[in-house]
């Protein structure tokens, strides 16, 4: 693995700082990248597993993350409103298709993508980007009408 500073320097040298988010499950890693690159144009995200802890917003803020990466199951309008009020962007992530525990209870389909989109999430990391595009285009047409 490359040290965090070399990755941050590389993204800066390539002019990609605004296209990159440095994220981790580990608070110490996002805090380290923030300390090394204190300008807030560097985006950092805290990744949470399927069980969102009660102090998730505080965890993001304590390490100066400006994004929270949460499992789609935590994407409720209430959670998104709390995150946005705290100044956080939220990315919903969808587990690997072989995660039987999650997918035995849910189906990664257009209905789920629309539900998560309508929760107020800012970004989605999905396993079916072609399907998300269809949902996004349909929702955009509905909003324009």
N, C-alpha and C positions, 0 to 999 in steps of 0.2 A: 504494500500500500504506500502511496505517496503521502508525505506529511501534509497536513491541511494547508500550511502556508504556500507550499508549491502549487497546489491545486488552485488556491485563490489567486496567486500571482499569475498563473497561466491564464485563467479566465480574464483577468485584467489586461494582460498583454495582448490577448486576442480580441479585446474589445467586446467581450461577451458578458461582462458583469451583470448587465440588466437582463440577461437571458438565463442566468444560473441561480439555483437555490441550493445552498449547502444544507443538507438535512441529515439527521441522525436520530436514533432511538435514545442516544446517550447525551444527557445534558452537558456533560463535560466537553464533548466534542464541539457542540454548537457554541458553547461559551468560549472555547479556545479560538475558534475561527473568528468570533466577534472581537475578542481581545486583540488578536493579531491584525485584523482588518476592521478597525473601529468605524470606518465611514459606513453610514447606514444604507448606502447604495448596495452593499452586499446583503443579499437576502438569505436569512437562515430560517430553517424550519425544524420544529420538534415533531418527530414521528411518534405516534401513540399506537399501541396494539389494539386489539378488538375491544378490550375493556377500558373505556375512557375514564381516567381517575377524576375524582371530584375536583382536584386542584389543577386541572390541565391548563387552564388559562394562566394561572400563577406560575406553572412550570415554564411556559413559553416566555412570560415576562421576566422571570428571574434570570434567564439566560439571554435576554434581549433578542429572542426570536421574533420575527415579524410574520411568520406563518406557522399554522398548526396543520399537521398532516394526520387526519383521523380516518379510521375505518368508516365506510359508508353507513354502517349501522348506527353510528353516533351522529349522523347528519340530520338533526331535527331543526325546525325553525327556531326553537328556543336556544339551542346550542350555537347556531350560526349568529343569532342576534347578540348573544353574550360575547362571542369572539369578535364580531365586528365592532361592538361597543368598546372593546378593549384595544381596538386598532389592529387586529390580526386578520390576515387573509387565511382562508381555510381551503385545503385540498382534501378531497375525499379520495381514499384509495380503496381499491377492490382487491381482495386476496387472490392469490394464484388459483386458477380453476380447480386444482386438485385438493384444495382445502375443504375436505369433506365436512368438517364441523360447521363451517359457515354455509356452504352451498347446499347442505341438507335442509336448511331452513329458508333459503332465499334462492331466487333465480336471477341471474344477471341478464336482464332483458330490458326492452324499451320502457316497460312500466317502472322498473326499478330506477333506471337512469333518469326518467322524468321526475320521479318522486325525490330523488337526491338533488337534482337540479333545482327543483322548486323549494327545497329547504333553505336556499340562500347561499349554498356553497360557491366558492369562487372558481375552483378548478377541480377537475376530476382525472384521476389516473386509473384507467379502465383496461380490461382485457379484450374489449371489443370496440375499438375506436371507430370502425365503420358503422356500427350500430349507434354509437353516441352521436356521430355526425348526422345521421338520419333524424334522431330525436332532436338534436340542436336545431337543425334546419326547420323541422316542423314547428317547434316551439317559437322560433324566430318569426315564421310566417304568421302564426296565431297572434303574436304580440303586435305585429305590424298592421294586422287587420282591424 
